[in-house]
């Protein structure tokens, strides 16, 4: 608003005229009244003061609006006031801590790649170890104006882990497939060599080795295909009602018929779960097969099913040498073996417990492996008890 401009020339004339009126015979009161009326008319005739409305610059956004804008983002977002963190949304506060608000961004992010990025008005950088030793974050900076900018953090750790796991899986699978193939090719080439003098006993031994390695290769391929199918269905919760106790009893009887009833000790009770019949059958057979392979050949394998609260519990226990505690966290990894030589000699593919783990996860259950050196191992699977069937409506 501008200051009021008075017509000083007109004011001067009014004062002179009022002063001259008494000399012309007018009374002082009349001269004063004329002066007041004259000045009042000058004031009424003056233009209205101009009010200048200051409008925000086009394109600028208030700080409060920016805070409200970034808060709903699911990824961590920081708002910088030059180099200081003016605001952080909930995802950023959870990832980096609530203390970062008000800090210098270079102190909060504290990584050379991030600091290099903060020296630029815009850009993207890959920062490793921001929230953990193995974490990988993609950090992007976008300028809003000369003062404010946004920092977006996208967690790439899972993608890197998946890529690493995929690479490891392909390498391990290639190695596992190559080993029996090399053995088969070597023995067959020897048998096919017309110059090789092989006696009948050696030839029979070679043929038996080729057959054994071919069956091992077949088992490995079947396990890989089974694992692939289970992973493809892991988000689909099975709905078929299955009595896990009855299934375990039946499988234990079938295996006992093959290896001897004294090797399998089933102890089961009714426990109905919602599941995939084929996968639960595979789970029980894998656990019993592992216990028979790595347990004491003279001691029985216990197969127990019982209910515990809202769960049905399956336990398969052997009385073997046990597993060292250092190996227990890794037993469900693909191709992991605590004793590679013994596992291959027993015909194991290294995928049995990995398959078990994925089946348990698909059925929303829990898997636990406990072992004591010199006493044996127990694998425990807990699956949620199926809800009672609704009674049919009365006719």
Steps between C-alpha positions, in 0.01 A plus 500: 500500500645840395511806732228774475604789263351840611438793255725742686440782252122495559556481876717810480236693305233400758717626787569832324128551419394423860762745633381780264131470586522686841661796320204506262259535796412132552498357850771267620248216548388528139861501377572187706187323370590575142853365558365174648249449217767575237751254647227236539407537132865454405518181707180361344624574153829313549517159319462171691832353608618223267520158664766285343427128537815291514441172322725199544731431214351267249617141556612538862360265769482562870705288736186366670357396165818310415494320837139398440591390149784260592351347817275242327783362284576133569869547420726715722498865388696789652434871441818707508525870579825549316712230671296462819220244537188708555261206500492120463198283435408199715688252278818710522472538877458124534798421275744766624360597841289796616813689609590587139247786482699822542836334429734584218423248224869420460517396865173302484594304187874488583614310192743622233259423213217688673722796590617525138136503391413775751761725344295495178159664444359176356608144432490134608746285693514138624588496870610176669479442874266791578277311745695176536815326388333337196242769423495671160303822443441705187510865608356765265497878543251726322511882530174684572642853489823674594447419866302177536561152358374147553702187572337165413644173632405169332609178670670273245624246755234237424563527125873453555439203732267338245753555223779359718285201600410439136865509399598266783213264418597478133865442591416233758246328276748497213762346727260237633386407150850499359634250755276199411509592130881497497498162674245355256683633193835373626382144566294480179795620290716233661240231433456619140875504426568201270866494605418479872545154643237479769423174673138412573529581874640848430239558230221409741648735759514783246141438394387505863679832554341652191158384616555640849617838370212514249248438781673766710471741207133410459434559871679834486294619202178386668592689818580814301166482319319433828667797667409721204133396519483560875652847467255586220207410728634648823245786507203265455383363835370142452146428619468119499432352845759233579550286810875539545512224763334246272724602207816463711383159626436377144836624369687356798337160436594511131863593576512240777391233254806587288771553766355288777231575755758515777661806335185718520312574823181695421305665780221714361166651590237676295592852392317662208673776306425690181763393252618367165492120523784440256730753667430381855566142385831617352586688821448193722688268263794742474533524878478122549745442213751746653469337842562154351798619295682694769379331818639189664430203272432280806266746677137573413363827365213647702210661315262685731191713434307673779293810558637791700249780554405638159777308320559151368860396574697252288831374641750272327793397723804283435773372730799573282824693545320834516585825325746762621322822614695705244319321216143523634413852367600401144344154462199629304713672238503345156785251451636561850656192658654474845695195377522513117677167456256309718200672343602412144584144602150469645347632178394837637446795266532774762146619423291292741483748788472796260186336360372435853555866595307631200212259557478609865504867398221446247289336774566796735686272740827500693806280457756427771808276493662399829803274533738377767835353400513130580127477572318583177280760333132595514316693230177664620229637272210699646196559279185692597207280595213524250186673614204266575275433204174691504199281575269452200191714507179324602261424219 
